[in-house]
Amino acid sequence: MGYQNTNSIYLRALMGFAALAGTTTAVCTNWEQGRAHIDDGGSFSNHYTKSVDQLTCPASSDDDCEFAPKYYDFTAERDLLGAGGLPLGDLPEDELEAIFQLAADGFAQEFPASNGSNGSTNSTVEFKTLTTTLSTQDLPDSVDQVLEVDPAVNKTLTWTSYYVYSTGTLSGCSNETLNNVTVTAAAPYFTQDGSRNNQAVLAGGWGSISSNITGQQQGQDDAQGAAMSLVKRSAGTAISGLVVVTMVLAFVI
């Protein structure tokens, strides 16, 4: 992204963020647009992948197991990063809102909602955290495979949200240490689902992470019968001890 003097930017930014703790208002007013990007099924970051469910299929099972179709409450959070991925989420709320608005304005310059040049978004991107409901009901065949679990396999169902990105350089900041700092704002977005009468849905794709069950795990799962039940995990919860052998992504936009 053409960052320069990265070390000095880090130092200035860190000093500025510490100073912000005692500052009531530190709003930036200017944004020099650098670049903008939109995730889609052909190009996306897995940085915003979250686990939403888990299913273990017993080794004694004669047939594959399958996640039951259901709905999941889901939140995709906006993000703000400095040079080199330095997190900026601890800024005061008014400063964050100002920066996200500047980023949104810069993004709109490159991807105007009216011309449909990208085809992914259906309205102006507001760079907000989005809360919605995801569904595994009536998935197309190309996606439905992520719900199937082979015997002796533990599978985690994941959702990867697609994001829009706007990178720019701040200026006109009342806290001078933020001036000339380059930041990237990232936010989820809604898209129109043609298979659901162009309903607005969160852009992204279902995926899965699988691992074989150890002998000890097999015995425990068989004893409990497993009952092909779903173990609900909070979105974003780390899955400790998971040995990843496959990751399947199936895109739905």
Backbone as numpy.savetxt, mean C-alpha at the origin, in Angstrom:
# Nx Ny Nz CAx CAy CAz Cx Cy Cz
15.80 10.11 -8.70 15.00 11.31 -8.70 15.84 12.57 -8.70
17.14 12.42 -8.86 17.99 13.56 -8.98 18.27 14.27 -7.67
18.31 13.53 -6.54 18.60 14.15 -5.27 20.07 14.59 -5.23
20.33 15.72 -4.60 21.68 16.22 -4.47 21.94 16.58 -3.02
23.21 16.50 -2.63 23.60 16.85 -1.27 22.72 16.14 -0.25
22.60 14.80 -0.43 21.68 14.01 0.38 22.00 14.09 1.86
23.27 14.00 2.23 23.64 14.03 3.64 23.25 15.35 4.29
23.49 16.45 3.61 23.14 17.74 4.18 21.63 17.90 4.29
20.90 17.33 3.32 19.44 17.39 3.38 18.94 16.61 4.59
19.51 15.38 4.79 19.12 14.60 5.96 19.32 15.39 7.24
20.51 16.01 7.37 20.83 16.73 8.60 19.89 17.90 8.79
19.67 18.66 7.74 18.77 19.80 7.84 17.35 19.36 8.16
16.90 18.27 7.51 15.54 17.80 7.75 15.36 17.33 9.18
16.32 16.53 9.68 16.21 16.03 11.04 16.22 17.16 12.06
17.07 18.17 11.85 17.09 19.32 12.75 15.77 20.07 12.68
15.23 20.16 11.48 13.96 20.87 11.32 12.81 20.16 11.99
12.78 18.80 11.87 11.68 18.05 12.47 11.72 18.17 13.99
12.92 18.20 14.57 13.05 18.37 16.01 12.55 19.75 16.41
12.86 20.76 15.60 12.43 22.11 15.90 10.93 22.27 15.78
10.31 21.43 14.90 8.88 21.54 14.69 8.07 21.18 15.92
8.67 20.41 16.85 7.94 20.01 18.04 7.46 21.21 18.84
8.21 22.32 18.77 7.82 23.50 19.51 7.25 24.58 18.61
6.88 24.23 17.39 6.36 25.20 16.45 4.88 24.95 16.21
4.07 25.99 16.31 2.63 25.80 16.17 2.22 25.69 14.70
2.87 26.43 13.81 2.53 26.39 12.40 3.81 26.44 11.58
3.96 25.50 10.66 5.17 25.47 9.81 4.77 25.00 8.43
3.94 25.79 7.77 3.35 25.39 6.50 4.22 25.84 5.34
4.45 24.91 4.39 5.14 25.24 3.14 4.11 25.65 2.09
4.49 26.58 1.25 3.54 27.14 0.28 3.92 26.89 -1.18
5.16 26.47 -1.44 5.60 26.29 -2.82 6.12 24.87 -3.05
5.95 24.40 -4.27 6.31 23.04 -4.64 6.84 23.04 -6.08
8.07 22.65 -6.27 8.63 22.51 -7.62 8.50 21.05 -8.03
7.60 20.79 -8.97 7.30 19.41 -9.36 8.50 18.74 -10.01
8.83 17.54 -9.55 9.91 16.77 -10.15 9.40 15.69 -11.08
8.61 14.77 -10.53 8.05 13.72 -11.37 6.81 13.16 -10.69
6.01 12.42 -11.45 4.82 11.77 -10.93 4.71 10.38 -11.55
4.08 9.47 -10.82 3.98 8.09 -11.29 2.71 7.47 -10.74
2.14 6.52 -11.48 0.94 5.79 -11.05 1.22 4.30 -11.12
1.03 3.61 -9.99 1.09 2.15 -10.00 -0.08 1.58 -10.80
0.18 0.47 -11.49 -0.90 -0.30 -12.11 -0.44 -1.75 -12.18
-1.22 -2.59 -12.85 -0.89 -4.00 -12.90 0.41 -4.32 -13.59
0.92 -3.41 -14.41 2.16 -3.66 -15.12 3.38 -3.13 -14.41
3.19 -2.15 -13.53 4.31 -1.54 -12.81 3.80 -1.05 -11.46
4.32 -1.63 -10.39 3.83 -1.27 -9.06 4.89 -1.59 -8.02
4.72 -1.03 -6.83 5.60 -1.30 -5.71 4.90 -2.23 -4.73
5.64 -3.23 -4.21 5.05 -4.12 -3.21 5.27 -3.58 -1.79
5.71 -2.33 -1.70 5.92 -1.70 -0.39 4.60 -1.58 0.37
3.49 -1.53 -0.38 2.19 -1.34 0.25 1.35 -2.61 0.20
2.02 -3.74 0.43 1.34 -5.04 0.53 1.05 -5.35 2.00
-0.18 -5.76 2.29 -0.57 -6.11 3.65 -1.21 -7.50 3.66
-0.98 -8.25 4.73 -1.65 -9.54 4.90 -3.04 -9.29 5.46
-4.01 -10.03 4.94 -5.40 -9.85 5.38 -6.01 -11.12 5.95
-5.42 -12.28 5.66 -5.99 -13.54 6.15 -4.96 -14.65 6.04
-5.26 -15.78 6.70 -4.34 -16.91 6.67 -5.13 -18.21 6.77
-4.67 -19.22 6.06 -5.31 -20.53 6.09 -4.24 -21.62 6.00
-4.32 -22.61 6.89 -3.44 -23.77 6.86 -4.24 -24.98 6.44
-3.79 -25.66 5.40 -4.46 -26.86 4.92 -3.75 -28.07 5.53
-4.43 -28.93 6.29 -3.79 -30.07 6.95 -3.09 -30.99 5.96
-1.99 -31.58 6.39 -1.27 -32.52 5.53 -2.11 -33.76 5.24
-3.04 -34.07 6.14 -3.87 -35.27 5.96 -5.04 -35.06 5.01
-5.22 -33.84 4.55 -6.35 -33.55 3.68 -6.18 -34.22 2.32
-7.25 -34.84 1.82 -7.23 -35.46 0.49 -7.46 -34.45 -0.62
-8.00 -33.31 -0.27 -8.32 -32.29 -1.28 -7.68 -30.96 -0.89
-7.61 -30.09 -1.87 -7.15 -28.73 -1.58 -8.14 -28.04 -0.65
-7.62 -27.12 0.14 -8.47 -26.26 0.94 -8.66 -24.94 0.19
-9.55 -24.10 0.70 -9.83 -22.85 0.01 -10.33 -21.80 0.99
-9.83 -20.57 0.83 -10.37 -19.46 1.61 -11.84 -19.26 1.25
-12.68 -19.13 2.26 -14.08 -18.85 1.99 -14.23 -17.41 1.49
-15.01 -17.19 0.44 -15.23 -15.81 -0.05 -15.80 -14.95 1.07
-15.26 -13.75 1.23 -15.74 -12.88 2.29 -15.34 -11.45 2.02
-15.75 -10.57 2.92 -15.42 -9.15 2.85 -14.41 -8.81 3.94
-13.52 -7.86 3.63 -12.51 -7.43 4.58 -12.52 -5.90 4.69
-12.59 -5.40 5.91 -12.39 -3.97 6.12 -10.91 -3.67 5.93
-10.61 -2.61 5.19 -9.21 -2.37 4.82 -8.94 -0.87 4.78
-7.75 -0.50 5.28 -7.31 0.89 5.23 -5.97 0.97 4.52
-5.89 1.80 3.50 -4.64 2.06 2.78 -4.20 3.48 3.14
-3.07 3.60 3.80 -2.63 4.89 4.33 -1.74 5.64 3.34
-1.91 6.94 3.32 -1.02 7.76 2.52 0.36 7.78 3.18
1.37 8.23 2.44 2.74 8.15 2.93 3.53 9.37 2.44
4.51 9.77 3.24 5.36 10.89 2.87 6.80 10.56 3.20
7.65 10.60 2.20 9.05 10.21 2.36 9.98 11.32 1.90
11.10 11.46 2.60 12.13 12.40 2.19 13.17 11.71 1.33
14.25 12.38 1.07 15.32 11.82 0.25 15.82 10.51 0.84
15.98 9.50 -0.01 16.49 8.22 0.44 15.50 7.43 1.27
14.21 7.78 1.22 13.21 7.05 1.97 13.06 7.50 3.41
13.61 8.66 3.79 13.50 9.17 5.15 12.04 9.45 5.46
11.44 8.78 6.48 10.02 8.99 6.80 9.78 10.38 7.38
8.67 10.99 6.98 8.34 12.33 7.43 6.98 12.37 8.13
6.51 11.22 8.59 5.16 11.14 9.15 4.99 11.82 10.48
6.08 12.26 11.14 5.97 12.90 12.45 5.78 14.41 12.37
5.64 14.95 11.19 5.39 16.38 11.05 4.03 16.73 11.63
3.83 17.96 12.09 2.51 18.39 12.56 1.46 18.23 11.46
0.22 18.04 11.87 -0.85 17.74 10.93 -1.03 18.85 9.89
-0.93 20.12 10.32 -1.15 21.19 9.36 -0.05 21.22 8.30
1.18 20.88 8.70 2.28 20.83 7.76 2.10 19.66 6.78
1.70 18.51 7.31 1.45 17.36 6.45 0.36 17.66 5.42
-0.74 18.24 5.89 -1.84 18.54 4.98 -1.39 19.49 3.87
-0.59 20.49 4.25 -0.12 21.44 3.25 0.77 20.77 2.22
1.66 19.88 2.67 2.57 19.21 1.74 1.80 18.25 0.83
0.86 17.50 1.39 0.08 16.58 0.56 -0.75 17.34 -0.47
-1.26 18.51 -0.10 -2.02 19.30 -1.06 -1.13 19.82 -2.18
0.07 20.27 -1.81 1.03 20.71 -2.83 1.38 19.55 -3.76
1.58 18.37 -3.19 1.90 17.19 -4.00 0.75 16.84 -4.93
-0.47 16.94 -4.42 -1.65 16.65 -5.25 -1.76 17.63 -6.41
-1.49 18.90 -6.13 -1.54 19.91 -7.19 -0.47 19.63 -8.25
0.73 19.24 -7.78 1.80 18.92 -8.73 1.47 17.69 -9.56
0.87 16.69 -8.91 0.46 15.48 -9.63 -0.57 15.80 -10.70
-1.52 16.66 -10.37 -2.58 17.01 -11.32 -2.03 17.71 -12.56
-0.89 18.36 -12.42 -0.28 19.00 -13.59 0.17 17.97 -14.61
0.62 16.81 -14.13 1.13 15.78 -15.04 0.06 14.77 -15.44
-0.93 14.57 -14.57 -2.02 13.63 -14.87 -3.36 14.30 -14.63
-3.76 15.21 -15.50 -5.07 15.87 -15.32 -6.19 14.83 -15.37
-7.13 14.92 -14.44 -8.22 13.95 -14.37 -9.11 14.01 -15.61
-9.15 15.16 -16.26 -10.09 15.35 -17.36 -9.67 14.67 -18.66
-8.35 14.44 -18.83 -7.93 13.93 -20.15 -7.82 12.41 -20.20
-7.87 11.74 -19.03 -7.83 10.29 -19.01 -6.61 9.70 -19.66
-5.48 10.39 -19.62 -4.29 9.94 -20.34 -3.75 8.64 -19.78
-3.94 8.40 -18.48 -3.43 7.16 -17.89 -4.50 6.07 -17.87
-5.74 6.46 -17.63 -6.83 5.49 -17.62 -7.01 4.79 -16.30
-6.14 5.04 -15.31 -6.23 4.30 -14.06 -7.14 4.98 -13.05
-7.09 6.29 -12.96 -7.88 6.99 -11.97 -9.16 7.49 -12.60
-10.20 7.61 -11.78 -11.48 8.06 -12.30 -11.87 9.43 -11.77
-11.01 10.07 -11.00 -11.28 11.40 -10.47 -9.96 12.01 -10.03
-10.04 13.26 -9.57 -8.84 13.91 -9.08 -8.32 13.19 -7.85
-7.03 12.87 -7.83 -6.42 12.19 -6.69 -6.21 13.20 -5.57
-6.68 12.88 -4.37 -6.63 13.84 -3.27 -5.50 13.56 -2.29
-4.74 12.50 -2.47 -3.65 12.14 -1.58 -4.14 12.04 -0.13
-5.16 11.16 0.05 -5.75 10.90 1.35 -5.60 9.43 1.70
-5.67 9.12 2.99 -5.81 7.74 3.44 -7.21 7.26 3.09
-7.33 6.06 2.53 -8.62 5.53 2.10 -9.00 4.31 2.92
-10.22 4.28 3.40 -10.77 3.12 4.11 -11.93 2.58 3.30
-11.92 1.28 3.05 -12.92 0.69 2.17 -13.14 -0.77 2.55
-13.88 -1.49 1.74 -14.12 -2.92 1.93 -13.62 -3.67 0.71
-12.78 -4.68 0.95 -12.32 -5.56 -0.12 -13.15 -6.83 -0.12
-13.33 -7.41 -1.27 -14.15 -8.62 -1.37 -13.45 -9.69 -2.21
-13.53 -10.93 -1.76 -13.05 -12.05 -2.56 -14.22 -12.81 -3.18
-15.38 -12.22 -3.18 -16.55 -12.83 -3.79 -16.51 -12.61 -5.30
-16.84 -13.65 -6.04 -16.98 -13.56 -7.50 -15.71 -13.06 -8.18
-14.56 -13.55 -7.74 -13.31 -13.17 -8.39 -13.19 -13.86 -9.74
-12.57 -13.23 -10.72 -12.34 -13.90 -12.00 -11.39 -15.09 -11.83
-11.42 -16.00 -12.79 -10.60 -17.22 -12.68 -9.12 -16.91 -12.53
-8.65 -15.85 -13.17 -7.23 -15.52 -13.11 -6.80 -15.10 -11.71
-7.75 -14.67 -10.89 -7.46 -14.22 -9.54 -7.84 -15.29 -8.52
-8.85 -16.09 -8.85 -9.40 -17.05 -7.90 -8.36 -18.06 -7.39
-7.29 -18.27 -8.15 -6.27 -19.24 -7.76 -5.61 -18.89 -6.44
-5.56 -17.62 -6.08 -4.89 -17.24 -4.84 -5.66 -17.73 -3.62
-6.92 -18.13 -3.79 -7.73 -18.60 -2.67 -7.52 -20.09 -2.39
-6.86 -20.80 -3.31 -6.68 -22.25 -3.15 -5.41 -22.55 -2.37
-5.49 -23.55 -1.48 -4.35 -23.94 -0.63 -4.13 -25.44 -0.75
-2.93 -25.86 -1.13 -2.60 -27.28 -1.24 -2.46 -27.90 0.16
-2.67 -29.22 0.27 -2.43 -29.90 1.55 -1.00 -29.68 2.04
-0.82 -29.57 3.34 0.48 -29.36 4.00 1.08 -28.00 3.67
0.24 -27.04 3.33 0.71 -25.71 2.99 -0.01 -24.68 3.85
0.75 -23.69 4.30 0.19 -22.54 5.00 0.22 -21.36 4.05
-0.92 -20.73 3.83 -0.99 -19.63 2.87 -1.53 -18.37 3.55
-0.88 -17.26 3.25 -1.33 -15.95 3.71 -1.89 -15.19 2.51
-3.12 -14.71 2.66 -3.76 -13.92 1.62 -3.35 -12.47 1.80
-2.92 -11.83 0.72 -2.43 -10.45 0.80 -3.17 -9.55 -0.19
-3.12 -8.27 0.10 -3.63 -7.26 -0.82 -2.54 -6.22 -1.03
-2.23 -5.94 -2.29 -1.28 -4.90 -2.64 -2.04 -3.71 -3.20
-2.01 -2.60 -2.48 -2.66 -1.39 -2.96 -1.76 -0.69 -3.97
-2.36 -0.20 -5.03 -1.62 0.60 -6.00 -1.67 2.06 -5.55
-0.58 2.75 -5.74 -0.44 4.12 -5.26 -0.12 5.08 -6.40
-0.38 6.34 -6.16 0.12 7.41 -7.02 1.23 8.12 -6.25
2.20 8.66 -6.99 3.36 9.28 -6.37 3.60 10.65 -6.99
3.97 11.58 -6.15 4.31 12.92 -6.61 5.57 13.37 -5.88
6.62 13.66 -6.63 7.89 14.08 -6.04 8.16 15.54 -6.38
8.52 16.32 -5.37 8.79 17.73 -5.60 9.70 18.31 -4.53
10.12 19.53 -4.73 11.00 20.22 -3.80 10.24 21.34 -3.12
10.30 21.36 -1.78 9.56 22.33 -0.99 10.27 23.67 -0.93
9.48 24.74 -0.83 10.01 26.07 -0.56 8.88 26.92 0.01
9.23 28.13 0.43 8.23 28.98 1.04 7.74 28.44 2.38
8.61 27.70 3.08 8.24 27.08 4.35 8.53 28.04 5.50
7.60 28.17 6.44 7.84 29.01 7.60 8.93 28.42 8.48
9.11 27.11 8.45 10.27 26.48 9.07 11.33 26.35 7.98
12.35 27.17 8.06 13.31 27.30 6.96 14.08 26.01 6.68
14.17 25.11 7.67 14.92 23.88 7.44 14.22 22.95 6.46
12.95 23.20 6.16 12.24 22.39 5.17 12.41 22.93 3.76
12.88 24.15 3.63 13.08 24.72 2.30 14.15 23.93 1.54
13.88 23.70 0.26 14.79 22.98 -0.65 14.92 21.51 -0.30
14.01 20.97 0.50 13.98 19.53 0.79 13.09 18.84 -0.24
13.60 17.80 -0.85 12.83 17.05 -1.84 12.08 15.91 -1.14
10.78 15.81 -1.41 9.95 14.79 -0.77 9.12 14.07 -1.83
8.68 12.88 -1.48 7.75 12.11 -2.32 6.50 11.80 -1.51
5.36 12.23 -2.02 4.08 11.91 -1.41 3.47 10.73 -2.17
2.92 9.78 -1.42 2.31 8.60 -2.03 0.92 8.40 -1.43
-0.02 7.99 -2.27 -1.39 7.82 -1.79 -2.11 6.76 -2.60
-3.01 6.01 -1.95 -3.83 5.04 -2.69 -4.87 5.78 -3.52
-5.50 5.07 -4.44 -6.51 5.72 -5.26 -7.60 4.72 -5.63
-8.75 5.27 -5.97 -9.87 4.46 -6.46 -9.83 4.38 -7.98
-10.32 3.28 -8.49 -10.43 3.09 -9.94 -11.80 2.50 -10.24
-12.20 2.51 -11.49 -13.50 1.99 -11.89 -13.37 0.52 -12.29
-14.19 -0.32 -11.70 -14.19 -1.76 -11.97 -15.25 -2.07 -13.01
-14.80 -2.40 -14.21 -15.74 -2.69 -15.29 -16.61 -3.89 -15.04
-16.13 -4.86 -14.23 -16.91 -6.05 -13.95 -17.98 -5.79 -12.89
-17.94 -4.62 -12.26 -18.92 -4.27 -11.22 -19.64 -2.97 -11.59
-20.02 -2.87 -12.86 -20.76 -1.71 -13.35 -20.02 -0.40 -13.09
-18.70 -0.44 -13.30 -17.85 0.73 -13.13 -17.91 1.31 -11.72
-18.13 0.44 -10.76 -18.12 0.86 -9.36 -16.71 1.31 -8.97
-16.61 2.34 -8.16 -15.30 2.81 -7.69 -14.77 1.83 -6.64
-13.59 1.28 -6.90 -12.97 0.32 -5.98 -11.52 0.72 -5.75
-10.96 0.24 -4.64 -9.55 0.51 -4.36 -8.68 -0.19 -5.39
-7.79 0.54 -6.03 -6.91 -0.04 -7.03 -5.89 -0.94 -6.36
-5.69 -2.12 -6.90 -4.72 -3.04 -6.32 -4.93 -4.46 -6.80
-4.30 -5.40 -6.14 -4.39 -6.80 -6.55 -4.27 -7.75 -5.37
-4.96 -8.88 -5.48 -4.85 -9.94 -4.49 -3.57 -10.73 -4.73
-3.02 -11.24 -3.66 -1.83 -12.07 -3.77 -1.80 -13.10 -2.66
-0.76 -13.93 -2.66 -0.63 -14.95 -1.62 0.84 -15.26 -1.38
1.13 -15.61 -0.15 2.46 -16.06 0.24 2.30 -17.43 0.89
3.03 -18.43 0.39 2.85 -19.81 0.85 4.12 -20.37 1.47
3.95 -21.28 2.42 5.08 -22.00 3.00 4.62 -23.41 3.34
5.55 -24.36 3.30 5.24 -25.72 3.70 5.14 -25.81 5.22
4.29 -26.70 5.70 4.13 -26.91 7.14 5.24 -27.82 7.63
5.85 -27.50 8.78 6.84 -28.39 9.38 6.13 -29.59 9.98
6.88 -30.64 10.30 6.30 -31.83 10.89 5.55 -31.52 12.18
6.11 -30.63 13.00 5.47 -30.28 14.26 4.17 -29.52 14.00
4.22 -28.61 13.02 3.03 -27.86 12.71 1.95 -28.76 12.13
2.36 -29.74 11.31 1.39 -30.66 10.73 0.64 -31.40 11.83
1.38 -31.92 12.83 0.74 -32.66 13.90 -0.25 -31.81 14.66
0.10 -30.58 14.92 -0.79 -29.69 15.65 -2.02 -29.36 14.82
-1.80 -29.08 13.55 -2.93 -28.74 12.70 -3.87 -29.93 12.52
-3.30 -31.14 12.36 -4.14 -32.31 12.18 -4.93 -32.60 13.46
-4.30 -32.40 14.61 -4.99 -32.67 15.87 -6.17 -31.73 16.06
-6.01 -30.51 15.62 -7.08 -29.54 15.76 -8.10 -29.65 14.63
-7.78 -30.46 13.68 -8.70 -30.66 12.57 -8.66 -29.54 11.55
-8.11 -28.42 11.96 -8.00 -27.26 11.08 -9.34 -26.75 10.59
-10.24 -27.66 10.23 -11.59 -27.33 9.81 -11.62 -26.31 8.67
-10.46 -26.18 7.99 -10.36 -25.25 6.88 -10.83 -23.85 7.29
-10.57 -23.51 8.56 -11.02 -22.22 9.07 -10.03 -21.13 8.71
-10.52 -19.91 8.74 -9.69 -18.77 8.45 -9.21 -18.15 9.75
-7.93 -17.80 9.80 -7.37 -17.11 10.95 -7.18 -15.66 10.54
-8.00 -14.78 11.09 -7.96 -13.37 10.70 -6.75 -12.69 11.33
-6.00 -11.97 10.52 -4.87 -11.19 11.01 -5.10 -9.73 10.69
-4.67 -8.87 11.58 -4.78 -7.45 11.32 -3.94 -7.08 10.11
-4.45 -6.16 9.30 -3.71 -5.73 8.12 -2.38 -5.15 8.53
-1.32 -5.65 7.90 0.00 -5.14 8.19 0.72 -5.89 9.28
0.07 -6.89 9.93 0.73 -7.64 10.98 1.85 -8.49 10.41
3.01 -8.46 11.05 4.13 -9.28 10.60 3.86 -10.74 10.90
4.22 -11.63 10.01 4.01 -13.06 10.19 5.36 -13.66 10.54
5.61 -13.88 11.83 6.92 -14.34 12.27 7.15 -15.79 11.89
8.37 -16.11 11.51 8.74 -17.49 11.22 8.24 -18.01 9.89
7.67 -17.14 9.07 7.13 -17.59 7.80 8.25 -17.74 6.78
8.38 -18.95 6.23 9.38 -19.19 5.19 8.69 -19.06 3.84
9.02 -18.03 3.13 8.34 -17.75 1.87 8.91 -18.62 0.77
8.02 -19.37 0.11 8.49 -20.16 -1.03 7.82 -19.72 -2.32
6.63 -19.14 -2.22 5.99 -18.62 -3.43 5.23 -17.36 -3.07
5.12 -16.48 -4.04 4.27 -15.31 -3.89 3.55 -15.11 -5.21
2.24 -15.23 -5.18 1.44 -15.11 -6.37 0.68 -13.81 -6.30
0.73 -13.02 -7.35 -0.05 -11.80 -7.42 -1.04 -11.92 -8.56
-2.27 -11.59 -8.27 -3.30 -11.60 -9.30 -3.96 -10.23 -9.30
-3.97 -9.56 -10.43 -4.37 -8.18 -10.46 -5.83 -8.05 -10.84
-6.47 -7.06 -10.24 -7.91 -6.94 -10.44 -8.34 -5.61 -11.05
-7.37 -4.73 -11.40 -7.81 -3.50 -12.03 -7.64 -3.60 -13.54
